[in-house]
Amino acid sequence: MIFKPTREDLKVIGQGIGRVILGVGLIMLIPLVVAVVSTEWLAVIDFLIGIFACVAFWLVTEMTCKTNRDLTWFHGLIVASAGWLTAMFFGAIPHMLSGHFKSYLDACFDLMSGYTTTGLFLLQDLDHVSHGLNMWRHLLTYAGGQGIIVIALTFLFAGTAGAFKIYASEGKEEKLLPNVIRTARAIWMISLTYLVVGSVFLFVALLFEGMPAGRGFLHSVWLFMGAWSTGGFAPQSLNLLYYHSLWIEIVTLVIFVIGSFNFVLHYSVWTRRRTEILKNIEIRSFAITTAVTSFVLAIGLSKGGVYTTISEFLRKGVYNLISGHTTTGNATVYSNSFVGEFGFIAMWGIIIAMAIGASAASTGGGFKGLRVGILTKSLWGDIKGLVSPESAVVREKVHHVRDIWLDEALVKGTMLILLSYVIIYFIGGILGLMYGYEPSVAFFDAVSAGSNTGLSTGLTSPLMPALLKVWYIFVMWAGRLEFLSIFALFGMAVAVVKGKRVGRR
């Protein structure tokens, strides 16, 4: 029997969502300051309107949803899924007011792409947007990489038992520290430290390439945010191709590979447990799948007779493959080069890399290396079981910070999430085929959206069909939250309509 959510349930959820939206409004203060310093007064007005809308929504929820009840798992799942969706609508206000979008749907598309660290965009005339809007774009993907729920936990939630439930509902299952609020703050400390160090390296590289200091400072911060969050946003429409710089490519490659690692792994390294890098199943999985997909890429490029020198193969081929594998989306080639130059085999090498994705509880998307490792180990255990004596007990384990013994529940849960990703990849590809796109093009962009990558063959544009835009928004959202909180939100919608009130038959 399905029970209808009570009034108190709705208050807990409403209060949580309100605080998430307040967090969005607080983040808008940073691009507001940038717009003021840059004397971009129209952008200043845009952000003031956005901040006012966020604060007004929060005040309404605080007054109408006031409650002392703690969050349950159900509440946490709903706050995470509905919070991200609501944050998209409010965060899109400055975007829409900027005049760089064909419609509010397009603005919402870019917001969801930023929050989910995808990197696909429909913004028009990117090369001439204000500094304030560019800061907002990159700040979105930087904040989204850590998680907007993590932001809210860091500043706006008390350290209650329910805090972990909302934290885990955003797709992060491990705590760095016993207290989840301290965990959220530790994640931010890690990210901010890397922000300073990475931006300095990028700034030096940009100065070396001849960019003026003021502009170089902004570009270095924006490029770091896009790379670290594995979001792939860049301040120019040509992405990294704009810079034509080996040094920028090397530094961003290091940043997004490190950014794709699990935050727990980062914390282990920071606390001097560096051997974890060699033992971790996700690192091993990433190394193996990178080698395999690079081999497929090499075959495809060799067959097409393109990027035949070592330098070209590494900068135009391997760079984009690793960018796809970490679900970053930084590109060193034109979008139409994936179709016109890479060819079928090389494109599918990148598609497979994007589908697999990065690490669990990181800034990346896709299946995740941990799940690939679990399924591979499970399969290997089944094979060993078949060739072992009937009396033998065969158990497999993976090492992810600690040894994890595989059981039926873990494998089934892993298979459910993996199957969910396969379904959204497949549906997106079929929709693309229905609109007349070539199969490789349709599936390339569909997997890119569903895995939160951001590489594109050119299909993703303001001219793409509205239904595809809506579908991509959905899969970016579902893929980033890893489905469970989305299932809970749909379940709540059913319960509201068909559920029975508690205490009634």
LOSE-328099 format. One record per residue (C-alpha): residue in three letters; x, y, z. Coordinates in steps of 0.001 Angstrom, whole numbers, plus 500000, padded with zeros to 6 digits. Example, Ala and Ser with C-alpha at 12.3 -4.5 7.8 and 13.67 -1.06 7.14 Angstrom:
REM LOSE-328099
ALA512300495500507800SER513670498940507140
REM end
This chain:
REM LOSE-328099
MET500000500000500000ILE501261503491499089PHE500754506202501714LYS500184509842500810PRO502892512195502145THR501717514075505221ARG501673517848505646GLU504718517525507896ASP506570515590505172LEU505906518397502713LYS507122520982505231VAL510432519155505755ILE510947518879501986GLY509915522483501345GLN512257523810504014GLY515159521799502590ILE514532522971499021GLY514216526571500210ARG517666526420501800VAL519155524930498637ILE517732527867496633LEU519107530329499192GLY522487528715498526VAL522031529423494810GLY521269533059495613LEU524377533341497780ILE526566531972494988MET525167534696492679LEU526898537293494858ILE530247536342493307PRO529308537078489650LEU527481540159490944VAL530748541491492381VAL532584540634489141ALA529929542512487144VAL530229545552489456VAL534046545607489189SER533740545258485390THR531105548074485307GLU528634545746483547TRP525530547431484912LEU522989545448482905ALA524536542220484247VAL524424543715487757ILE520669544195487407ASP520277540640486079PHE522007539147489116LEU520199541389491591ILE516893540144490167GLY518114536545490409ILE519286537001494022PHE516010538682494980ALA514014535787493495CYS516082533195495386VAL515859535026498720ALA512105535607498266PHE511554531887497616TRP513606530969500683LEU511661533385502911VAL508362531945501694THR509482528391502431GLU510860529358505844MET507520530922506797THR505233528262505325CYS507359525159505980LYS508731525884509452THR509382522580511237ASN511814521030513701ARG511442517544512242ASP514635515932510942LEU515142514592507438THR514522510910506681TRP516024509054503721PHE512847509750501761HIS513044513478502516GLY516725513594501589LEU516101511946498233ILE513294514384497392VAL515236517459498525ALA518190516403496357SER516201515674493181ALA513615518466493486GLY516238520870494825TRP518402520493491733LEU515385520922489470THR514169524016491316ALA517694525448491368MET517742525160487587PHE514700527426487215PHE516023530081489606GLY519616529926488386ALA518459530456484806ILE517078533922485583PRO520351535848484974HIS521002533685481926MET517654534521480357LEU517897538227481193SER521332538430479520GLY519805538249476035HIS522124535432474939PHE519450532736474820LYS516801531902472271SER514315530845474969TYR513953530180478690LEU514208526461477862ASP517661527099476413ALA518664529014479551CYS517441526137481734PHE519407523719479538ASP522638525608480222LEU521903525809483944MET521325522071484242SER524410521464482118GLY526429523642484499TYR525061522193487736THR525598518633486497THR529120519423485205THR528096518400481700GLY529385521318479640LEU526991521237476693PHE525613524710476037LEU523034526564473943LEU524243530070474805GLN524617532258471712ASP527593534549470988LEU529675533145473852ASP532719535139472752HIS530987538405473686VAL529194537640476970SER529841539783480054HIS532493538865482610GLY529708538517485171LEU527814535949483092ASN531004534038482280MET531843533920485980TRP528322532638486707ARG528635529917484055HIS531911528610485410LEU530930529031489043LEU527859526880488338THR529920523992487096TYR532514524416489869ALA529816524434492546GLY527936521622490803GLY531076519484490849GLN531151519624494627GLY527337519389494678ILE524828522133495412ILE523614520007498321VAL527176520069499692ILE527047523871499490ALA523801523951501432LEU525148521507504027THR528304523569504450PHE526503526762505395LEU522747526309505808PHE522008522993507546ALA522612521960511115GLY524690518859511840THR521726516551512395ALA521367512876511577GLY519251513869508589ALA522146515826507096PHE523841512627505923LYS520638511519504215ILE520482514617502027TYR524253514370501387ALA524031510727500241SER520973511491498114GLU523155513618495820GLY525130510545494738LYS527838510709497424GLU527893507712499730GLU531156508071501605LYS532019510463504408LEU535562511818504701LEU534992512575508381PRO532516511182510949ASN530391514353510817VAL528755514992507432ILE528904518788507851ARG532651518521508429THR532799516219505397ALA531091518867503238ARG533531521495504469ALA536489519175503842ILE535323518718500241TRP535296522484499842MET538701522836501451ILE540126520311498973SER538480522049496013LEU539468525575497057THR543078524541497633TYR543253523032494164LEU541527526172492796VAL544369528368494021VAL547172526064492891GLY545626525153489528SER544696528739488681VAL548277529866489361PHE549667527281486915LEU547111528256484274PHE547767531962484847VAL551499531478484293ALA550819529455481139LEU548495532158479775LEU551046534891480504PHE553661532765478723GLU551325532617475711GLY551016536415475719MET547605537027477261PRO547277540302479265ALA547408539810483051GLY543853540955483845ARG542253538812481186GLY544635535971481955PHE543602535966485607LEU539911535561484749HIS540584532930482093SER542830530944484449VAL540110530819487133TRP537414529923484603LEU539512527242482900PHE540346525695486256MET536701525628487319GLY535680523970484061ALA538450521374484208TRP538405520569487938SER534642520081487972THR534967517887484851GLY532400520301483410GLY534340521444480363PHE532963524987480176ALA535423527496478704PRO535142531269478203GLN535455531018474400SER533263529183471896LEU536238527213470527ASN536960525810473990LEU540669524935474360LEU541230525168470612TYR541048528948471113TYR544371528962473007HIS546428526691470692SER548682526078473697LEU550429522847474625TRP550954524139478167ILE547262524909478693GLU546412521437477426ILE548918519756479762VAL547777521690482840THR544042521187482156LEU544625517476481471VAL546272517075484881ILE543506519098486545PHE540565517165485114VAL542170513768485673ILE542746514678489327GLY539270516231489498SER537720512975488302PHE539047511083491335ASN536853510258494307PHE536943512894497073VAL537656510109499558LEU540761509226497553HIS541829512877497658TYR541390512917501414SER543381509677501756VAL546274511214499827TRP546044514424501875THR546258512376505078ARG549416510609503832ARG547797507330502760ARG549289507657499281THR549495503915498626GLU545720504085498187ILE546346505476494682LEU547909502194493555LYS545457499894495342ASN542185501671494555ILE539884499753492177GLU538748502954490465ILE542279504022489569ARG543038500553488202SER539770500473486288PHE540449503936484828ALA543960502947483720ILE542742499761482006THR539729501319480246THR541829504303479141ALA544369501940477585VAL541681499875475837THR539744502857474458SER543006504560473404PHE543837501439471415VAL540422501623469706LEU541019505323469058ALA544428504615467525ILE542949502020465175GLY540215504413464077LEU542527507373463501SER545066505172461712LYS542361503814459431GLY541231507364458634GLY544786508565458094VAL544421511541460472TYR546532512737463412THR549309510387462362THR552180512099464203ILE552754511425467907SER552073515078468768GLU548778515167466852PHE547663511800468188LEU548262512881471784ARG546916516457471512LYS543982515862469163GLY543190512242469900VAL544186511063473385TYR543485514439475022ASN539870514392473824LEU539461510732474727ILE540648511304478318SER538516514444478443GLY535573512216477512HIS536576509413479887THR536747511820482844THR533429513287481568THR535063516709481288GLY534287517869477764ASN537260520160477166ALA538052519836473460THR541067520614471281VAL539261520041467962TYR536216521541466235SER532974519744467088ASN532455518630463485SER535935517039463494PHE534553514087465475VAL532439513225462432GLY534570514538459592GLU538000513382460784PHE537762510850463633GLY535471508438461816PHE533220505644463089ILE535739503530465045ALA537488506422466802MET534150508059467634TRP532897504879469266GLY536121504600471241ILE535306508004472745ILE531615507082473173ILE532612504011475228ALA535002506126477311MET532258508713477973ALA529732506008478878ILE532104504499481472GLY532958507883482956ALA534949508771486042SER534971507891489750ALA532097507538492207ALA531582510463494645SER533654512713492383THR532793515571490036GLY532381513147487108GLY529500511196485610GLY528916507957483702PHE528834504353484985LYS531811505106487265GLY535011503084487559LEU533895501555490854ARG530866499926489225VAL532943498678486309GLY535363497164488817ILE532570495552490843LEU530944493986487796THR534276492769486414LYS535218491207489740SER531758489662490063LEU532024488131486593TRP535496486828487390GLY534139485284490597ASP531365483543488643ILE533917482127486210LYS536105480861489061GLY533027479353490690LEU532249477370487540VAL535702475779487408SER536078475242491186PRO534974472150493126GLU531331472267494250SER532382472464497891ALA534585475507497295VAL533407478917498524VAL534414481616496040ARG534246485217497238GLU535566488310495517LYS536427491718496897VAL537417495121495568HIS539561497706497301HIS538014501152497472VAL539544502952500476ARG538856499691502283ASP538271496094501180ILE534663495565500062TRP533415491989499785LEU530985491494496935ASP527539490153497754GLU524358489692495767ALA522735492927496970LEU525774495038495999VAL526047493466492545LYS522308493812491900GLY522341497460492965THR525311498099490690MET523535496399487790LEU520404498524488360ILE522339501794488075LEU524357500572485090LEU521182499428483315SER519584502815484001TYR522500504550482282VAL522303502189479298ILE518568502918478943ILE518980506712478907TYR521896506445476459PHE519808504236474179ILE516646506359474307GLY518650509523473609GLY520313507877470615ILE516986506650469244LEU515476510132469602GLY518398511534467642LEU517864508929464913MET514155509834464773TYR515092513438464041GLY517325512337461179TYR520808512513462710GLU523477509990461742PRO523732507054464219SER527216507938465472VAL526218511597465868ALA522945510753467654PHE524572508334470120PHE527690510476470642ASP525722513473471930ALA523169511275473750VAL525923509514475730SER527693512833476273ALA524556514314477879GLY523672511207479908SER527212510771481235ASN527561514520481993THR530501514856479604GLY529925517796477250LEU531746516809474072SER529543517307471019THR529540516547467325GLY527551519735466694LEU524120518190467262THR523679520129470509SER522825523664469425PRO520028526244469809LEU518509524790466624MET518142521244467972PRO514524520025468464ALA512837521111471713LEU512079517510472671LEU515783516646472515LYS516570519677474690VAL514056518504477300TRP515360514936477141TYR518967516074477535ILE517979518205480552PHE516328515148482082VAL519259512785481484MET521831515326482700TRP519802515649485913ALA519122511914486326GLY522672510874485443ARG524290513336487861LEU522095512205490765GLU522496508540489762PHE518759507845489481LEU517778506797493013SER516605510244494116ILE514843510625490745PHE512998507339491327ALA512001508638494768LEU510664511903493315PHE508527510050490766GLY507362507721493548MET506322510709495636ALA504354512134492708VAL502468508830492455ALA501918508783496226VAL500481512318496197VAL497964511329493534LYS497129507735494471GLY498414507269498002LYS496184506589500989ARG496216508872503984VAL497872507482507118GLY495283506141509531ARG492620505480506896ARG491708502249505168
REM end
